[in-house]
Amino acid sequence: MKSMPVQEFAERMAEAWLSPKADPDMLLRRGLYLSVCDVERGMAFWKEQSRRQGLRLDENYKLQDLFQALGHRDGKRLMELMVQALPKGPYNGAAHGWASAAPREAVDWLNTLPESAPGYDSALQGIMWGLAENSPATALYAYERLRPQDQNYHTALNMTLSTVRNFGLKGLNELAMGAKDPAQRQLLLTSVLNHPSTNEPPAEFVRWMAGPLETAPYLRANFDKMASRWVAGAPDEAMAWLQQNAQQPGQDTALSIVAASLAGKGKGEALTAWLAENPNAPGQTAILNGMKDKPKGR
C-alpha cells in the first residue's frame, strides 16, 4: 500500500470506504488503508470519495475520524492543504487532531489566522477539543486568554465535552474549579452537563459535583435528578458516600439532597441511627434538614 501512487491509493481506499459490505474483511481493509494513509493520500482519498458521490468538498465534511488521524500525524501540512481546498472551512477535525499531537504548533498557527477569517471559529473549536484531550488545564489557560467574544458557548462546549470524554467528571470538576471568572465557571459546567451526549453515571455526578454545587445553585436541578437516580439504583452505595462526606465540612447542600432521597426511599431510620452514633459530624445539620425535606409520595 505504501508503494502505491497517490491516486491509485485514493481510488482503492474510496472503493473500500464506499463498499456496502460491512463484514470483518472489509472493515480490516479500511483500517489498513487508514493506518498507512499520510496527508497527501488522505486528501486525495477525500477528493476521490467526494467525486464518486457527486459531492463538493464542502458537502463532504463528515470524515471526522480521518481528519483527526491525519491532523495527529502532520497537522501543519494537513491544514495547509485544507485551507487550499476549503478556504472557508470548516477545520474542526483537522485542528482537533493537530492540537492533540502538537498543541503549541497548532495554537501558534491559530494566532496567525485573522480572527475575521471564515474558518477561524471552526479551527478554534477543534483546537480547544484537541488541547483538552491531553490537558484540560492547558485548554483552560488558552481559553481564558481568548477574546471575550470567543469565550462563548461553542468554544466552552468543545473544551468541556473533550474533558468529560477523556477525564470524566473528575476532570470537569478540576477544570471548572480552575476557572477564575464565576460566570465562565457557570458556562463551562452548564454547557456540558446540559448537553444531550453527556450521560455520566449518577454516582460519578454526585461525587464530583458535590463540591461545585455549594457555590453553583444552577447545578441544583441536575444534582437533584442524579442523586435521586443514584439512591433508587444503589441506596447502600449512596448511604456510604453520605456517611463518609458528612465527616468533613463544605458539602452541606449535597448532603441534604442525598439525605432527602434516602429518607424518601425508607432509609430514615438508618440515617437517624448513624447520626446518633456520630453526633459531632460536621454534616449532621445538613442531613437533618434533608430528612425533613424528604420527597413526598416516594
N, C-alpha and C positions, 0 to 999 in steps of 0.2 A: 504493500500500500504506500509506503513512504517513497518508493521509487516511481510511482505513477506521475505522469504530467498533471499539473494542477487541474486542468479542465476535465480530464478523464476521471480523476478522483472525484471531482464535484458531481459529475454525471452519475457515477456509481453510488455515491453517497445519497444523492437525490432519489435514485431508484429504491434504495433501502428505506429511506425515510417515508416515501410516498406509497410503499407497498401496503396493500390492505392486510397482508399477513401479520399476525402478532404472535407467532409461535416462538419458542425459545431460540431457534436458529436465527430467525430474523432479528430478534432483539439483540442477540450476541453480535450479529453482523453490524447493526447500528452502533453498538458500543465500541466495536473495534475501529470503525471509521472515526468515531468521536475521539478515541484515545490517541490517534495519530494525526489528528486534524490541527494544523497550525493556522495562523491568522489568515494567510493568503488562501489556503484551501477552504477555510471556513467561509470567507467572503464569497469565493467562487461558488461554493455549495448553496449559500443563501440566494445568490442571484439565479442559479440554475433551478433551484426548487421553486422560487417565485415565478420564473418564466414558465415552468411546466404547469403551474396552477393558474396562469393568466393573471398574476397579481403584480402590481407595482411594489417596489421595496417598502414603501411607507404603508402598504396594506398587509405586509407580511412580517410583522414585528412580534411574532408570538413564539420565537425560538429562544426564550429567556435562558434556558439551560445551556444552549450553545454559546450565546454571547457571554454569559458568565464564565464559562470554561475558557473561552478564548481570551477574555479580559484578564483572567487569572494567569494565563500563560504569557501574554505580551500585550498588556493593556494600552501602552503608549502607541504601538503600531496599529492595534485594532481601532483605537479612537481616531487616529489619522484617517484610516480608510472609511470608518463610519461617517465622519464629518464630510468626506468627499461624496459618499453615496447618499447620505441623508443630511443635507445641510441644516435642516430644521429639527433634526432628531426624530424620535426620542432615543436617548442613550442610556436608559436605566440599567439594562442588563450588562452592557459593556463596562459602564462606570462601576457597577457593583463588583464585578469580578476584578477589575483593576485595583480598586481601593482595598479589597480584601487581601491582595497579594503585595501591593506596593503602595501603601497608604500615602506616604509623603509625596511620591511622584504624582499620584492621582490628584492630591489636593493642590500641589503646585500648578498642575495643568489647569485645574478649575479656576485658580486665582488669576490665570492669564486670559480666561474666557470672559468677554464682556458680559456684564450682568443683564444686558438687554438682548443678548444672543438668543435666537429662538429655542435652542436646545439646552439653555442654561438650567432651567428648572429640573428637567429630567436627569441631567448629569448630576446635579446637586443631590437629588433624592437617591440615585443609585450609589453615589459616593457615601452618603450617610449610612445606607444599609451596609455597604462593604466595611466601613470603619467600625460600626457596631458589631459586626460579625466576629471581629477579632478582639476589640477592646471598647466596650461601651463608654469607658471613661475618656478615651481618645475622641470618640464620636461627640460626646458632650462638650469637650473642650473646643472642638471645631464648631459645633452648633452655637455655642454661646458667643462666638466671635463673628457670626454671620450678621448681615444687615437685619435690622428689626423685621422688615417685611419678609425676609426669608426664614425667620423663626416662626413658621406657620404650621398649621395642622398637618399638611402633607409631608413636610420635612421631618416633623416630630414623629409622625406615624411610621415612616420608613426606619428611623432610628430605633424606636421602641419595639416595633414588630421584630426587627432583626435581633434586638436584645433578648426578647422573650423566647424567640425560636432557638437561640443559641445558648442562653444562660438562664432561662426560666424566670420565674417571678423574683427569685433572689437577685438576679441581675437587674431587673427592673427596679426593685427596691433601692439598690445601690445607685443606680443611675439617677432616679428621681431625688434621692436624698442628697446627691451631689449638686443638684441644680441650685444656683444662687438666688434666682428670682422665683418667689412663690407662684406667680402667675404662670411662669414657664413650667414649674413643677406640676401644676394642675393640668396644663396642656399635655405634658408627657404622659401622665398617668391616665387621663381620661381618653386620650386618643387611642391608646391600645386596649385598655380594659373594656371600652365600649365597642370595639371592633368585632364584627361577627366571626372572624377567624381565630380570635383568642378564646381558647377553650381549656384553660388550665384546671387541674383537679381542685375541688373546693378546699381540701386540706392545705394545699400549697398556697392558695389565695389567702386563707385566714392567717397562716403562719407568717407570710411575708408582707401582707398589707396591714397587719395589726398595728405596727409602729407608725406608718404614714397616716393611718386613719385618725390618730389623735389630733392632727393639725390639718386634716383634709376631710371636712364634712361632706364634700362632693363624692366621696367614696362610699358613703353610708348605704345607699340603696344596693350597690353591688355587694357590699360586705354582708348586709342582712341576708340577701339571697344565697350567697355562698356558704355562710355559716349554717343556715337552715338546711341546705343540701348536705353539708358535712355531717351535721348531727343526725339527720334522718338516715344516712347511709352507714355511719360509723360512730355511734354515740360514745362508745368507750374510748375511742381514739380522741374524740373531741374533749371528753372529760379529762383525759390525761394531759392534754395540751393546756386546758384551763387551770388545772391544779399546778402545773409547772410554772405557767406565766403569771399566776396570781402571787407568786413568791417574790416578784420584782415589780417595781413601780413603772408607770409610763404607758400602760396599755388598757386603761380603765374602760374606754368605750368598747373596745373589742371584747373584753371580759364580760361586760354587761350584755352584749348582744349574744355571745355564745351561751352564757348562763340562762338567758331568757329562752333560747331554743332548747337547751337541755331540760329546763323546768317544764317547758311545754310538751316535751316527749317523756314525761314521767320520771325525770331524774332529780326532782326537787328534794326528796329525802336524802339521796346520796350527796347532794350539794350541801344540805344542812349539816349532815354528819361530818363532812370534810371541813366545813367552816368551824365547827365546834372543836375539831382536832387541831386547827390551825388559826387560832384567834388573832394572831399578830400578822397574818399575811397581808401585805400591802394592798392586794386587790380585793380584800374582803368586802368593803363597802360597795365596790363596783358590782360584785357578784350578787350581793343582797338586792341592790337596785334592779339588776337584771331579772332576778327571780320574781320581783314584784310586777315587772312588766312582761311577764311571760305571755306568749301569744295565746289568745282565747280560741277555744274550739279545736285544739290540737291534741 
